[in-house]
Amino acid sequence: MKTCHHCSAGFEVTEADRAFYDKVSPVFNGVKYAIPEPSLCPECRQQRRYSFRNEKKLYRGKCDLTGDSVVTFYSPRSERKILGITKWWSDEWDALSEDQNFDFGKSFFEQFAELEKKVPKMSMMVTHCENCEYSPYAVYSRNCYFGISCVESEDVHYSLQANKSRDCLDCSFCTGLELSYQCLHSVNLFDSRNCQDCENGSGLEFCVDCRGCHDCLGCKNLVNKKKYIFNRPVSDEEFARVKNILKTTSGRGSFSQKVQEFFSTLPYRAHHNINCENCTGDHLQNCKNSKNCFDATDLEDCAFAYPLPMGAKDCQDIHYSLKSELVWNSMSAVNNYHTAFMLHSWDMKDSYYCDECFFSNNLFGCVGLKRKQYCILNRQYTKEQYEELVPKIIEHMKQTGEWGEFFPPALSPFGYNETVAQEYFPMTREVVEKWNAKIDKSVGAYNHTPVQYEKFNWSDYESPTPTVEKVITTEMMKNLPDDISKIPNDVLNWALTCEESGKLFIIQKPELEFYRKMNLSIPHRHPDIRHADRMKLRNPRKLWKRNCGNCGTAIETTYSPDRPEKVLCEKCYLDVVS
């Protein structure tokens, strides 16, 4: 059992883990330079990677090549040069021009931080998209607004990983949805609202774990049912009556409370894994021999892998690293082979400690390179020079305690509160300041990653409030009509006040069109609060051992033993599903 150097929690490194670290370790001139066992527990490793990913905090900036206005991840205080996406991919600049000699009198991370501030960053990662200027990490999508990490989607707004979907709003971790609203972990739904873990259905509202169902309201654990309310068949007249109630905000609120009371009387599934063999985690599909993985499809021999909708093989500690093999401790390492400690780098091979590098191989400590090989800190070397110098750098990093560690949080271009880390591992500014003060006192106290880089950043920068014709206060919000047909087009020029946070938000034109198409009242909560509401419905990405509430069989589940829900093993759950 090891002790995490960050949180002091105990964690286990298995023989399978050690075998994996051996496979991903680099070899130069016949000598393997072993990647050491991690010094951080899985949770702290995840937190560190997520502190480098900003998904929702966007800013207006200027392209450093053209001066044009661009939407960007980076606030004006980030000290990062940025280029518009088209210019970044062009041949009008060359990241090799910012190359550095490796200085053995400095730590690696110190030199990498210097390079990061010199090489221009992509204003935002959006690939093969049309009219998705405000949809970070979107791929092959069109007409999306805050369609974050959406793949092959159209007209999807304020959603996260709503893939192969269209005409959806406020949906997360879904695939194949159409005309759907506020859905979570659902697949192939049409005209559905407020559903979770549902698949192959239509006309569903406030449903959980329903499969092949149509026109059901407030139902749970049903299969192939139609016109059901609270798990009971109803007449067409009764269904129409309740459906009419759900058209108003007050009606939906009252119905939602009754739903929660009803659901509390029903059992829960231990996990939502489909067609998996020898796997632990939740929301896995077609996976094999993978442990502690979540929200993933087509994994094989992986561990500690999170949002991976397109598969990976023989990888550990990765986020969004799709279609990769032999990748360790990386964020968004897409289609990589035999790489480690990578950030937002795609189609890479035999490379380590790189950020925003693409279609390259044999890179070490590089930033912003495209179609290159045998480079160190963006300096070009011959194959022989590269293979001679990298081992010396690794030995130097062993002495400084850097080799085998992911990029420390102080190197992140974002404030902690701007990143996904704040969502999964929330900290207040006071907690961050206390941690940073502790780091200041411990400089030089132990041989590890240069300790000053262990600090977390924090951002106080707020974008200017857009000019609007009218601010709608929380009191005024109460008087807005529920009937969307009575909301004038002028709402597009108003700033609405969130009833929960007090933050102002605006309605976009495609959003208003969606509410009208779906006959929904306009929201009273800020998009960030609506996202947080959905995330609260999810269990943590953590497994506990407990017993099936029916047969007593030992199970692993995301429901902790102290929670009141009756949780069933897969066999018992299938017996009660009707």
N, C-alpha and C positions, 0 to 999 in steps of 0.2 A: 504493500500500500504506500502510495506517495502522498506528499502534502503539497497542495497548490501554493505557490509562492505569493499569489495575490490575495486569495480569500482564506487560506489556511485549511480548506476542506480536504479531506482525504479522497483519493481517487485511485482506481486500479489501472494498471497497464498490463494487458494480457500477453501471452506468448504470440497470439495472432497479431496483436498490434505491433510487437517487436519485429515479427516477420515482415509486416508491411513496411515499417520504417526502413528495414534493410533493402527491400525491393526498390523503394523510391530514392534511395541515397545515390549520389552521383559517383561515377567512376572515371578516373583520369589516369591514363597510362597504366592501366591494370590495377590501380589502387582504389579501393572503395573508401569514400569519406563519409562515414556513417552519420546519419541524422540522429541526434540523441533523443531519448525519451522526452516527452513534453514536460515542462515545468509548471504548466497551468492545467487545472482541471477542465473537463469538457465544457462546462458552463462559461468559465472565464475565457477559454479559447474562442468560444462563440461570441461572447461580448466584445472581445478585441477585434474580431473580423467585422462585426456589425458596426463598430465605431468608424469604419471607413466607408459606409454606404449611406448616402443621403437619398431618400426617395420622394419626399414631399415638400421640402423647404426649397423653393425655387426663387430666383432673383432675376432682375434685369441687369445685364452687364454689357460690356463692349468687347467686340472681337479685337484682339491686340494686333491683328494684321490689317484689318480694313476699317476699324472704328465703328462698324455696324452694330446696332443693338441686337442682343441675343438673349434668349432665356438660358439660364445657367444654374448649375448646382452650387456655384461658389459665390459667397457674399463678397462685397467689396473689401471686407477685412481679412479675406483668406490668404492674401499675398500670393495668389496664383495667377499666372498669365493664362488667358483663355483664348481659344479660337472657335469660331462658328464651326459646326459639324462639317460642312462642305469644305471649308478652308483647311480644317485639321487633316482631312483625308487627301488634300491636294498635294502637288509637288512644289508648292510655292514656299515651303520651308523645310528644313532638314534638322531633325532632332540630334543628329550626329554633330552638328555645329556647337552643341552645348556640352561636348565631351569633357571628362575629367580624368586625370591620372589618379590611380589609387594611392592614397597617402597612408602608409603604415604607421604614421604617428597619430592618426585619428581613428575613431571607431567607424565601422561600416555605416551604421545608421546616421551618424553625423554627416558623412559624405553623401549618403543617399538623400537626406533632407535638403542639402544644398542643391543637388541635381533636380529634385522635385520642384523647387522654386524657380528654376531657370527654364525648364522645358514647358512649353504651353500645354495646357490640358484641354481636352475636348469639352466644349461648353456644356454638353449633356450627351449621354449615350442614348441615341435613338437610331435604329437601323432599319433601312428599307421601309420607311413609313411615309405616309402622305397626310399632311395636316394633323400632326401629332406633336406640335411644338412644346406642349406642356405635359407630355407623357414620358417621363424618364424610363429608360430601359425597355421601351416598347420595340417590338420587332414585327415586321410584315403586317402592320396595322394601318388603319386610316380613320380620319375624323374622330379621334379620341381626345378627350380632355381629362388629364390626370388619370389616364388608363395605364397605371404603373405596372411595368413588367408584363404587359399584355402581349400575347403572341397570336398573330393571325386573327385579329379582332377588328370590328368596325362599329363606330358610334357607341363606344363604351366609355363611360365617364365616372370619375371618382371611384375607381375600382382597382383592386390589386390582384394580379395574376388571374384575370378573367380571360382565359385563352379560348380561341376559336369561338368567340361569342359576338353577338351583335345586338344593338339596341338594349343595352343594360346600364344600370346605374347603381352605385353603392353595393357592388358584389366583390367577394374576395375568395380566392382559391377555388375557382369554378372553371368548368370546361363545357363548351357546347350549349351555352345559354342564349336565349333570345327573348326579348321583351320581358326581362326579369329585373327585379328590384330588391335590394337588401337581402341577397342570398349568400350563403357561406358553405364552402365545401360541398358543392352540388354539381351534378353532371347531367347534361341533356334535359334541361327544363325549358318550357315555353310558357309565357304569360304567368309567371309565378312570383310571389313576393314573400319576404321574411321566412325563407326556408333554409334549413340546415341539414346537411348530409342526406339530401334527397337526390334521386336519379330517375331519368326516363319518365318524366311526368309533365303535366300541364294543368294550368288553372289551380295551382296550389297556393295556399296562404297560411302562414304560421304553422308549417309542418316540419317535422323532424324525423329522419330515418324512414322515409316513405319511398317505395320503389314501384315504378310502373303504375302510379296512381294519377287520377285525373279529377279535377273539381273537388278537392278536399280542403277543409278548413280546420285548423287546430288539431291535426292528427299526428300520431306518432306510432312507429313500428307497424306500418301497414304495407301490404304488398298487393298490387293489382286491384285496387278498390276505386270506386267512382261515386261521387255525391255522398261523401261522409263528412260529418262534423263531430269533433271529439270522439273519433273512432266508432261512430254509429251511423248507419245509413239513414238518410233523411229524404223527404219528398222534394220535388222540384220547387215547390212553393217555399218550404222552410229554408232551402239552400239560398234561394233568391232573396229572402228576407234578411238573412245574416250577411249575405254578400253586400247588400245595400248599406247595412250598418258600417261595414268596413270602408266605405267611401269617405268617411269623415275622420278627422284626427282624433276626436274624442272617442268615437266608436272603435277605432283601431286600438287606442290605449286601453280601453275597458276590456276588449276582447283579449288583448295580449296578457293582461293580468290573469284572466280566467284560464288561458292556455298554460301559463306557468304553473298554476295550481294543479291543473289536470296532469301535466307532464310529470310533476313530482310524485305522482302515484304509480308511475310506470317504470319498468326496468330500463337500464342503459346498457349499451354494448361495451364490452371491455376495450374494443378497438374497432377501427373501420378499415381493416386491411383486406384486400381482395386479391385472390389468386396469388398468394405469397407462400413461400416455403422457407422455414427456418429464419424468420424475421422478427425483430422487435421494434416497436414504434407505433405510429398511428398515421392513418390516411396514406397508406402505401398500396400500390397496385402493380401486379406483375413483377414482384421483387423476389430475390433469392439470396439467402445467406447474408443478410444485412442486419446490423444491430443499431439500436438507438437512432433510427432514421425517421423523418417525418415529412409529410407532404411531398411524396416522391413517387415516380413511376419508372419501371424498368431498371431497377438497381440490381447489381450483382456484386457480392463480396464487398460491400461498403459499410462504413460506420460513421456515425455522427454527421450525417448528410441531411441538409435541410433545403427547402424548396427546390426540387429537381424534377420538373415536369417532363423532361426528355431523356432521363436515364444517365447512368454512369456505371463504370466497372472498376472494381479494385481501387476505390478512393476512400479517403478519410478526412473528416473535419473540413467539409466544403459547403459553401453556400452558392446557389445559382450556377454551379459549375457543370453545365450540361454536356452530355456526349463526351465525357472525358474518361481517361484511364490512367491509373497510377498517378493520382494527384493528391497532394497532402497540404492541409492547412491553407486554403486559398478561398478567395472571394471572386466570383464571376470569372472562373477560368474555363472558358467554353471551348470544347473540342481540343483539349490539351492532352498531351501524352508525356508522362514521366517529368512532371514539374512539381515545384513546391514553393510556397510563400509567394503566391501570385495575386495581383489585384487587377481586375477588369482587363484581362489579357486573353485573347482568343487565338485559336489555331497555333499553339505554341508547343515546342518539344524540347526536352532536355534543358530546361531553363529554370532559374531560381531568383527570387527577390526582384520581380519586375512589376511595373505598373503601366497600364495602357500600352501594351505592346501587342502586335498582331502579326500573324503569318511569318513567324520567325522561329529560329532554333539556336540553342547554345548561346543564350544571353545570361548575364549575371549582373544584377543590380542596375537594370536599364529602365528608362522612362520614355514612352512615346515613340518607340521604334516600330517601323513597318518593313516587313520583308528583309530582315537583316539576320546575320549570324556571326558568332564569335566576337561579341561586344561585351565590354565591362564598363559600367558607368558611362555608357553611350560612346565609348572609344572603340574604334575598330582595331582588331588584332588579327593576325593569321591564326589558323587552327593550332599550330604548334605553340605560338605565344599564349593563346588563350588557355590551352591545357597545361601550360607551365605556371601561369599566374593565378588562375582560380584556386588551385590547391593551397597556394601561399595565403590567399585571402581567407580561405576557410580556416586555416590554422590560426590566422590572426583573429578571426571572429571567435574561435574557441577560447582564446585568451581573454577576450573582452566579454565573453558570455553571450554573444549574439547568435552564434551558429545554432540553428534549429529553432529559433524564436521567430514568431510572426512579427510584422512591423509593430513597434510600440505605439500606443495611442497618441502620443504627442506629435507623431508624424502625420496624423490625419489632417486633411485640409478643412475638416468640419468641426464645429462645436459638437460636443457629445449630445447636446439637446437637439441637434439638427438631424441626428442619425437614427437608423433602425435600432441601434443599441438602446436608445432611450425607451423604445417601445417594449422590448423584451427584458431589459435590465434597467428599469428606471432609477435615476438618481436626481436629487435636487442640486441646485447650484451649491448649497451649503455643504452637502456631502462631497461634491467634487473638490471644493476648496479645502476641506478637511483632509481628503486623500492627498491632494497636491502638497499641502503643508507637511504631511508625514513624509512624502518623498523628499522634500527639501532637507529634512533633518537626517535622512538616511543616505545622502550622497556619499559614496565611497565606503558604505558600511558593509557591503557584500559584493562578491564577484558575480555580477549578472549583467544582463543588457544594461548599458549605461543608464543609470537609474533615473537621471533627469528626464529621460524620454518616456518614463512610466506614467507621467502626468496625463490627465485628461484635459482636453480643451473645452471651452464653454463659449457660446456665442450670445451676445446681447443685441446683435444687429436685427433690426426690423425694417422690412421694406416700407417705403412711403405708402400711406393709405391712398388708394385710387380716388380720384375726384368723382363724386356722385351727386345727383340732384337732391336726394333726400335720404336721411338716416331713419330707419324704422326701429324704434326703441322696443324693448321687451314688452312694455305695456301696449304699444301699438301693434306688436306682433299678435297679441291675443285677439285683436279685433279684425285681423285679416280673414277673409272668407275661406272656409274649407273647400268650397266649390271652385275648382281650378278655372272653370270657365268665367268666373267673376274676377280673376286676377288680371289686371291690365298689362299690356306689353311694357308699360312704364316700369314694371318691377325690375327690368333689366338695368335700369338706371338708379336703383335703390341699393343702399347698404343695409342688410338685415342684421339684427343683433341676436346672437345665439343665446337661447334661454338657459343654457348650461354654463358656458364659459364667459359670456359677455363680449366675445370677439365678433367683429363685423365680418360678414361674408356677402358675396354677391351671387346672383343667379346668372348663369351663362345662357345664351340663346338656345343651344342644343339641349341643355338641361330643361329649360322651360317647355320646349317642344316634347320632350320625353314625358314630363308630368301631365301634359295635356293629352298625349296619346294614351297614357296609362290611367287617366282620370284620377291622378293623385294630387293631394294638396301640396303646396310648397313646403319645404322643410323648415323647421324652427330651430335646427341645430346646425352648427358649423360642420363642414365636411370632415374636419379632423376629429370632431367629437363623434360624428356618425361612424367613422372608421374605428375609433376607440370602442364604441358600443359593440361593433361586430367582433372585435378582437377579444372582448370580455366574454363572449360566448364560447370561445375556444378554451380547451384545457391547455395547461402548460406543456411545453415539449420536455416532459420529464416522466419517467416511468416509476411506478411503485408496485410492490408485491402485495397482493391481497387475495382473498378467496372469493370464488363465485358465490353470489348471493343466493343461489339455488342449490347447487350440488356440492359446494365447498371446495371444488378443484382450485388449485393454486393458479393464479393468473397474473400477468403483468399488464398494467393499465395506466392511463394518464389520470385516473381518479385516485387521489390519495386515500389511504385507509380511514382517515378521520372525516371524510366527506359522507353525507347521509344517503347519497344515491344508492339504490340497489343495482349493482353491476354484475352482469352475467357473462360467463364464458361463451364462446361462439356457439357451441352446441346447445346450451340452454336458451340462449337468445333466439336461435332459429326455431326452437320449440314453441316459444311464446308469440312469435311474429304471426300476425293473422292477415 
